[in-house]
Amino acid sequence: MKQIVTQFAEFHHNKKIQTSVMDLLKSSEAEPKTCLESFLCGWWKDIKSSKDSIEDSLTREDYHKIFDEFTKMYFFDGFEDYWLDLLPTDGDKVIAHTDAQETNLLMQNPSPGKKASCKVMIIDYEYAGLVERSWDLANYYTETMLSNCEYDSYPWVELFEDNQMHLDELKTLVRCYVDAVQNLGGPEIEYDKLLSETKKMIVAINYYWGAWAIVSLDIDKINEDDLYFPAAKHRMRLIEIGMQLHK
């Protein structure tokens, strides 16, 4: 855990990466939006406008049930206010990996006879972007319950709730990150504030990835055995799990 969050911290505070990517974003947007801010003005509206056509195209009862649950969870009255309340108003924003999961974490064991510990590396920066500092922490917490790298048939992805981190483990995750940032000479980070933000972000990012699953659908292949409806189903369950952290 310590090595993984240290990788997050090093990426978040790599000046060359942060500056070059932000310059690229600013060249296309006057005020770059975070991934979560873009969700509300992009994916959420796109799905809402295509809701009827998706429903009309579905012939599978299992997919109908998932999509019905999805629309109830995403399009209730006041959702926009609820969603915006999940986002920190004054938190740091960084260029982050955003997709830290088992398939993107490599561990290199030391050579035989060496006492050094294994080395952790993060790969695949396809989804890297501007997000709240807590994103990578929340995403890693979530992804410890998902497995999507060892299945060669439908439903392609599985959820293992028994693997959920205990609250003390989540606290350790955040503490290790705060310490890593300090060791890198980064800004002072208030631990309690980042922990609270991470709990909210666990809910927010699962709304985001659930929407990613639905917006990724190919309407011409919507009834095939792909991973998108199972992924959306798991994300909705992870939203519920995340909500329990606030009780």
Secondary structure by P-SEA (a helix, b strand, c coil): caaaaaaaaaaacaaaaaaaaaaaaaaaccccccaaaaaaacaaaaaaaaaaaaaaacccaaaaaaaaaaaaaccccaaaaaaaaaccccccccccccccccccbbbbbccccccccbbbbbcccccccccccaaaaaaaaaacccccccccccccccccccccccaaaaaaaaaaaaaaaaaaccccccaaaaaaaaaaaaaaaaaaaaaaaaaaccccccccccaaaaaaaaaaaaaaaaaaaac
